[in-house]
């Protein structure tokens, strides 16, 4: 757990990662849900609810309907939103992996018996 609390020069500790990732996820999910609600509002009002001999008659009944091509667009929007959500989570995992590797594989400075320093 030394990696979580250590901070080398120019870096921040990993304690901030959950807060930052949570904020990104919250903002993305908020925007994605608002966007999905806007996408669900695309359609038309069908005024011809009654048909006699296949002839539409304008009536008092109204119903909201999607265009025939809009449902695949909603499915595509949902799949892309899930993919972006997974990408944000994977990016958080990569940050942790990179920070651990950067912490673990530090440059070792050895001191010779003659008093000179050398880097490996």
C-alpha positions, 0 to 999 in steps of 0.5 A, a space after each residue: 500500500 506504499 504506492 497509494 500514499 507515495 507521491 514523487 515529485 510532480 505527481 499526486 497520490 492515488 487517493 484522489 483517483 476515486 474522487 476524480 473518476 467518480 466525478 467523470 462518471 457522474 457527469 457522463 451519466 448525467 449527460 448521457 441520460 439527458 441526451 437519451 431523454 432528448 432522443 426519446 422525444 423525437 417522433 411525431 403525433 399521430 392524429 389519425 387513430 381511426 381507420 374505416 375501410 383503410 381510410 384514416 379519419 382524423 379523430 380526438 385520439 392522439 398518440 406519439 409514435 417514433 419514425 421507423 428508423 429511430 428505434 435502431 438509433 436509440 439502440 445505437 445511442 445506448 450501446 455507444 453510451 455503455 462503451 464510453 462508460 466502459 472506456 472511462 472505467 478502463 482509463 481509471 484502471 490504466 491510471 492505477 496500473 501506470 502509477 504502480 509501475 511508475 512507483 515500483 520501477 524506480 531508478 536505483 542509485 548505487 554507491 560504490 565503495 570508492 565514494 562515487 555514485 553511479 546510476 544503473 
